[in-house]
Amino acid sequence: MQTLHCNVSGLAGSESKTKLLNALDEIQGVQEVAIDLARGTVEVEYNPPADSQQIKSCIEHTGYNIQ
C-alpha cells in the first residue's frame, strides 16, 4: 500500500471534508482517507489501479489547491 500526503488549502468545515471524502472514495484502489482540517492536510492510502496523480487531480477538481 502506498501513502500520499498533501497540504491542501481551502478546507474549511465538515462540509468540505465530506465533499472531498466522497470524491476520493470514487477512485478505485483508495483504501483510507484522513483529512485534518486544522492542519489543512489530506493523507490517502491506496493501491493500484489508483495512483498519486489521479488522487491529486481529484482533490484539485473538487475545488481545493494542493500546496
The first five atom37 places (N, CA, C, CB, O) and aatype in JSON, in Angstrom:
{
  "aatype": [12, 5, 16, 10, 8, 4, 2, 19, 15, 7, 10, 0, 7, 15, 6, 15, 11, 16, 11, 10, 10, 2, 0, 10, 3, 6, 9, 5, 7, 19, 5, 6, 19, 0, 9, 3, 10, 0, 1, 7, 16, 19, 6, 19, 6, 18, 2, 14, 14, 0, 3, 15, 5, 5, 9, 11, 15, 4, 9, 6, 8, 16, 7, 18, 2, 9, 5],
  "atom_mask": [
    [1, 1, 1, 1, 1],
    [1, 1, 1, 1, 1],
    [1, 1, 1, 1, 1],
    [1, 1, 1, 1, 1],
    [1, 1, 1, 1, 1],
    [1, 1, 1, 1, 1],
    [1, 1, 1, 1, 1],
    [1, 1, 1, 1, 1],
    [1, 1, 1, 1, 1],
    [1, 1, 1, 0, 1],
    [1, 1, 1, 1, 1],
    [1, 1, 1, 1, 1],
    [1, 1, 1, 0, 1],
    [1, 1, 1, 1, 1],
    [1, 1, 1, 1, 1],
    [1, 1, 1, 1, 1],
    [1, 1, 1, 1, 1],
    [1, 1, 1, 1, 1],
    [1, 1, 1, 1, 1],
    [1, 1, 1, 1, 1],
    [1, 1, 1, 1, 1],
    [1, 1, 1, 1, 1],
    [1, 1, 1, 1, 1],
    [1, 1, 1, 1, 1],
    [1, 1, 1, 1, 1],
    [1, 1, 1, 1, 1],
    [1, 1, 1, 1, 1],
    [1, 1, 1, 1, 1],
    [1, 1, 1, 0, 1],
    [1, 1, 1, 1, 1],
    [1, 1, 1, 1, 1],
    [1, 1, 1, 1, 1],
    [1, 1, 1, 1, 1],
    [1, 1, 1, 1, 1],
    [1, 1, 1, 1, 1],
    [1, 1, 1, 1, 1],
    [1, 1, 1, 1, 1],
    [1, 1, 1, 1, 1],
    [1, 1, 1, 1, 1],
    [1, 1, 1, 0, 1],
    [1, 1, 1, 1, 1],
    [1, 1, 1, 1, 1],
    [1, 1, 1, 1, 1],
    [1, 1, 1, 1, 1],
    [1, 1, 1, 1, 1],
    [1, 1, 1, 1, 1],
    [1, 1, 1, 1, 1],
    [1, 1, 1, 1, 1],
    [1, 1, 1, 1, 1],
    [1, 1, 1, 1, 1],
    [1, 1, 1, 1, 1],
    [1, 1, 1, 1, 1],
    [1, 1, 1, 1, 1],
    [1, 1, 1, 1, 1],
    [1, 1, 1, 1, 1],
    [1, 1, 1, 1, 1],
    [1, 1, 1, 1, 1],
    [1, 1, 1, 1, 1],
    [1, 1, 1, 1, 1],
    [1, 1, 1, 1, 1],
    [1, 1, 1, 1, 1],
    [1, 1, 1, 1, 1],
    [1, 1, 1, 0, 1],
    [1, 1, 1, 1, 1],
    [1, 1, 1, 1, 1],
    [1, 1, 1, 1, 1],
    [1, 1, 1, 1, 1]
  ],
  "atom_positions": [
    [[0.85, -1.18, 0.0], [0.0, 0.0, 0.0], [0.88, 1.24, 0.0], [-0.96, 0.0, 1.22], [1.93, 1.27, 0.65]],
    [[0.45, 2.24, -0.74], [1.19, 3.49, -0.82], [0.42, 4.59, -0.09], [1.46, 3.89, -2.29], [-0.8, 4.51, 0.06]],
    [[1.14, 5.62, 0.35], [0.52, 6.74, 1.06], [0.89, 8.04, 0.37], [0.95, 6.76, 2.54], [2.05, 8.28, 0.04]],
    [[-0.11, 8.88, 0.17], [0.09, 10.21, -0.39], [-0.31, 11.22, 0.67], [-0.74, 10.41, -1.71], [-1.41, 11.15, 1.22]],
    [[0.59, 12.16, 0.97], [0.33, 13.18, 1.98], [0.39, 14.54, 1.28], [1.36, 13.1, 3.17], [1.4, 14.88, 0.66]],
    [[-0.69, 15.32, 1.38], [-0.75, 16.62, 0.71], [-1.17, 17.71, 1.68], [-1.72, 16.57, -0.48], [-2.0, 17.49, 2.56]],
    [[-0.59, 18.9, 1.51], [-1.08, 20.09, 2.18], [-2.09, 20.72, 1.22], [0.09, 21.09, 2.56], [-1.76, 21.03, 0.08]],
    [[-3.3, 20.92, 1.71], [-4.39, 21.38, 0.84], [-4.99, 22.66, 1.41], [-5.48, 20.29, 0.69], [-5.33, 22.72, 2.59]],
    [[-5.11, 23.68, 0.57], [-5.73, 24.93, 1.01], [-7.2, 24.95, 0.6], [-4.98, 26.16, 0.43], [-7.58, 24.36, -0.41]],
    [[-8.0, 25.63, 1.39], [-9.42, 25.76, 1.08], [-10.32, 24.83, 1.88], [0.0, 0.0, 0.0], [-11.54, 24.9, 1.77]],
    [[-9.73, 23.96, 2.68], [-10.53, 23.06, 3.51], [-11.07, 23.82, 4.71], [-9.7, 21.83, 3.98], [-10.31, 24.35, 5.51]],
    [[-12.39, 23.86, 4.83], [-12.99, 24.57, 5.97], [-14.31, 23.93, 6.32], [-13.18, 26.08, 5.65], [-15.27, 23.98, 5.54]],
    [[-14.37, 23.32, 7.48], [-15.63, 22.77, 7.96], [-15.92, 21.37, 7.48], [0.0, 0.0, 0.0], [-15.27, 20.85, 6.57]],
    [[-16.92, 20.77, 8.11], [-17.25, 19.38, 7.82], [-17.82, 19.19, 6.42], [-18.23, 18.86, 8.84], [-17.72, 18.1, 5.86]],
    [[-18.41, 20.24, 5.85], [-18.98, 20.11, 4.51], [-17.88, 19.85, 3.47], [-19.76, 21.37, 4.14], [-18.03, 18.98, 2.61]],
    [[-16.78, 20.59, 3.56], [-15.69, 20.38, 2.6], [-15.01, 19.03, 2.83], [-14.66, 21.52, 2.69], [-14.56, 18.39, 1.89]],
    [[-14.95, 18.62, 4.09], [-14.37, 17.32, 4.41], [-15.19, 16.2, 3.78], [-14.27, 17.12, 5.94], [-14.64, 15.28, 3.18]],
    [[-16.51, 16.28, 3.93], [-17.4, 15.27, 3.36], [-17.33, 15.27, 1.84], [-18.84, 15.53, 3.82], [-17.31, 14.21, 1.22]],
    [[-17.3, 16.45, 1.25], [-17.23, 16.59, -0.21], [-15.96, 15.9, -0.74], [-17.24, 18.09, -0.62], [-16.02, 15.17, -1.73]],
    [[-14.84, 16.15, -0.1], [-13.58, 15.56, -0.54], [-13.53, 14.05, -0.29], [-12.4, 16.24, 0.16], [-13.06, 13.3, -1.14]],
    [[-14.02, 13.62, 0.86], [-14.07, 12.18, 1.15], [-14.89, 11.44, 0.1], [-14.67, 11.93, 2.55], [-14.47, 10.4, -0.4]],
    [[-16.06, 11.98, -0.24], [-16.93, 11.34, -1.22], [-16.26, 11.26, -2.59], [-18.25, 12.09, -1.33], [-16.38, 10.25, -3.28]],
    [[-15.56, 12.32, -2.97], [-14.87, 12.34, -4.27], [-13.74, 11.3, -4.31], [-14.3, 13.75, -4.56], [-13.61, 10.56, -5.28]],
    [[-12.95, 11.24, -3.24], [-11.82, 10.31, -3.21], [-12.29, 8.85, -3.12], [-10.9, 10.62, -2.04], [-11.62, 7.95, -3.62]],
    [[-13.44, 8.63, -2.49], [-13.98, 7.28, -2.39], [-14.37, 6.71, -3.75], [-15.19, 7.27, -1.47], [-14.48, 5.49, -3.91]],
    [[-14.58, 7.57, -4.73], [-14.95, 7.13, -6.07], [-13.77, 6.52, -6.84], [-15.53, 8.29, -6.86], [-13.96, 5.83, -7.83]],
    [[-12.55, 6.78, -6.37], [-11.36, 6.28, -7.07], [-11.12, 4.83, -6.65], [-10.1, 7.15, -6.75], [-10.97, 4.53, -5.47]],
    [[-11.09, 3.95, -7.64], [-10.84, 2.54, -7.37], [-9.41, 2.36, -6.88], [-11.11, 1.68, -8.62], [-8.47, 2.81, -7.54]],
    [[-9.24, 1.71, -5.74], [-7.92, 1.48, -5.17], [-7.66, 2.3, -3.92], [0.0, 0.0, 0.0], [-6.74, 1.99, -3.16]],
    [[-8.45, 3.36, -3.69], [-8.28, 4.16, -2.48], [-8.79, 3.36, -1.3], [-9.03, 5.53, -2.6], [-9.93, 2.9, -1.29]],
    [[-7.93, 3.18, -0.29], [-8.28, 2.36, 0.86], [-8.74, 3.18, 2.06], [-7.09, 1.51, 1.26], [-9.74, 2.86, 2.7]],
    [[-8.01, 4.26, 2.34], [-8.32, 5.07, 3.52], [-7.96, 6.53, 3.27], [-7.58, 4.53, 4.77], [-6.95, 6.83, 2.63]],
    [[-8.8, 7.41, 3.79], [-8.57, 8.85, 3.64], [-8.64, 9.49, 5.02], [-9.61, 9.5, 2.66], [-9.59, 9.27, 5.76]],
    [[-7.63, 10.3, 5.36], [-7.62, 11.04, 6.62], [-7.46, 12.52, 6.28], [-6.48, 10.55, 7.58], [-6.48, 12.92, 5.66]],
    [[-8.45, 13.32, 6.7], [-8.42, 14.75, 6.43], [-8.33, 15.48, 7.76], [-9.68, 15.2, 5.63], [-9.18, 15.29, 8.64]],
    [[-7.3, 16.31, 7.91], [-7.12, 17.1, 9.12], [-7.41, 18.56, 8.77], [-5.67, 16.93, 9.71], [-6.57, 19.24, 8.18]],
    [[-8.58, 19.03, 9.14], [-8.99, 20.39, 8.8], [-8.1, 21.43, 9.48], [-10.44, 20.61, 9.2], [-7.78, 22.45, 8.88]],
    [[-7.71, 21.18, 10.72], [-6.89, 22.14, 11.47], [-5.54, 22.37, 10.8], [-6.7, 21.66, 12.91], [-5.05, 23.5, 10.74]],
    [[-4.94, 21.32, 10.31], [-3.62, 21.41, 9.67], [-3.73, 21.66, 8.17], [-2.82, 20.14, 9.93], [-2.76, 22.09, 7.54]],
    [[-4.89, 21.38, 7.59], [-5.05, 21.51, 6.15], [-4.32, 20.42, 5.4], [0.0, 0.0, 0.0], [-3.72, 20.66, 4.35]],
    [[-4.37, 19.19, 5.95], [-3.68, 18.08, 5.3], [-4.65, 16.98, 4.9], [-2.6, 17.52, 6.22], [-5.7, 16.78, 5.52]],
    [[-4.28, 16.28, 3.85], [-5.03, 15.11, 3.39], [-4.03, 13.98, 3.22], [-5.8, 15.41, 2.03], [-2.99, 14.14, 2.57]],
    [[-4.35, 12.84, 3.81], [-3.5, 11.66, 3.67], [-4.34, 10.54, 3.09], [-2.87, 11.25, 5.04], [-5.4, 10.21, 3.62]],
    [[-3.86, 9.95, 2.0], [-4.61, 8.92, 1.3], [-3.75, 7.66, 1.2], [-5.04, 9.4, -0.1], [-2.62, 7.71, 0.73]],
    [[-4.29, 6.54, 1.65], [-3.64, 5.25, 1.47], [-4.33, 4.56, 0.31], [-3.7, 4.37, 2.78], [-5.56, 4.49, 0.25]],
    [[-3.52, 4.06, -0.62], [-4.11, 3.49, -1.83], [-3.27, 2.36, -2.4], [-4.29, 4.58, -2.89], [-2.1, 2.2, -2.08]],
    [[-3.92, 1.58, -3.25], [-3.29, 0.5, -4.01], [-3.61, 0.72, -5.48], [-3.79, -0.91, -3.52], [-4.54, 1.46, -5.8]],
    [[-2.86, 0.09, -6.39], [-3.26, 0.16, -7.8], [-4.68, -0.38, -7.96], [-2.26, -0.63, -8.69], [-5.06, -1.29, -7.22]],
    [[-5.47, 0.13, -8.88], [-5.06, 0.97, -10.01], [-4.96, 2.47, -9.68], [-6.03, 0.79, -11.13], [-4.6, 3.25, -10.57]],
    [[-5.25, 2.89, -8.47], [-5.12, 4.31, -8.11], [-3.65, 4.72, -8.14], [-5.73, 4.6, -6.71], [-2.78, 3.91, -7.84]],
    [[-3.39, 5.98, -8.51], [-2.03, 6.49, -8.43], [-2.06, 7.92, -7.89], [-1.33, 6.44, -9.83], [-3.12, 8.55, -7.83]],
    [[-0.89, 8.41, -7.5], [-0.82, 9.71, -6.83], [-1.33, 10.84, -7.73], [0.6, 10.0, -6.4], [-1.97, 11.77, -7.24]],
    [[-1.06, 10.77, -9.02], [-1.5, 11.83, -9.92], [-3.02, 11.87, -10.02], [-0.89, 11.64, -11.31], [-3.62, 12.94, -10.06]],
    [[-3.63, 10.71, -10.07], [-5.09, 10.61, -10.13], [-5.72, 11.19, -8.86], [-5.53, 9.13, -10.33], [-6.74, 11.88, -8.93]],
    [[-5.13, 10.92, -7.71], [-5.64, 11.41, -6.44], [-5.48, 12.93, -6.35], [-4.91, 10.73, -5.26], [-6.41, 13.62, -5.94]],
    [[-4.32, 13.45, -6.74], [-4.1, 14.89, -6.73], [-5.07, 15.6, -7.67], [-2.65, 15.22, -7.13], [-5.6, 16.66, -7.34]],
    [[-5.29, 15.03, -8.82], [-6.22, 15.6, -9.79], [-7.64, 15.64, -9.22], [-6.2, 14.78, -11.1], [-8.36, 16.62, -9.42]],
    [[-8.02, 14.59, -8.52], [-9.35, 14.53, -7.89], [-9.5, 15.63, -6.84], [-9.58, 13.14, -7.24], [-10.53, 16.29, -6.78]],
    [[-8.47, 15.83, -6.03], [-8.51, 16.87, -4.99], [-8.69, 18.24, -5.64], [-7.23, 16.85, -4.13], [-9.5, 19.05, -5.18]],
    [[-7.93, 18.5, -6.7], [-8.0, 19.81, -7.37], [-9.33, 20.0, -8.1], [-6.84, 19.95, -8.34], [-9.87, 21.11, -8.12]],
    [[-9.84, 18.93, -8.72], [-11.11, 19.04, -9.43], [-12.29, 19.2, -8.46], [-11.33, 17.81, -10.31], [-13.37, 19.65, -8.86]],
    [[-12.09, 18.84, -7.2], [-13.14, 19.01, -6.2], [-13.17, 20.45, -5.7], [-12.93, 18.04, -5.03], [-14.09, 20.85, -4.99]],
    [[-12.15, 21.24, -6.07], [-12.15, 22.66, -5.74], [-11.11, 23.11, -4.73], [0.0, 0.0, 0.0], [-11.22, 24.2, -4.18]],
    [[-10.11, 22.27, -4.48], [-9.08, 22.61, -3.49], [-7.72, 22.7, -4.15], [-9.06, 21.55, -2.36], [-7.5, 22.11, -5.21]],
    [[-6.81, 23.43, -3.55], [-5.47, 23.61, -4.11], [-4.45, 22.86, -3.27], [-5.11, 25.1, -4.18], [-4.42, 22.96, -2.05]],
    [[-3.61, 22.1, -3.96], [-2.51, 21.41, -3.29], [-1.33, 22.37, -3.26], [-2.13, 20.06, -4.02], [-0.95, 22.95, -4.28]],
    [[-0.76, 22.54, -2.06], [0.35, 23.49, -1.89], [1.69, 22.8, -2.06], [0.29, 24.17, -0.51], [2.74, 23.43, -1.95]]
  ]
}
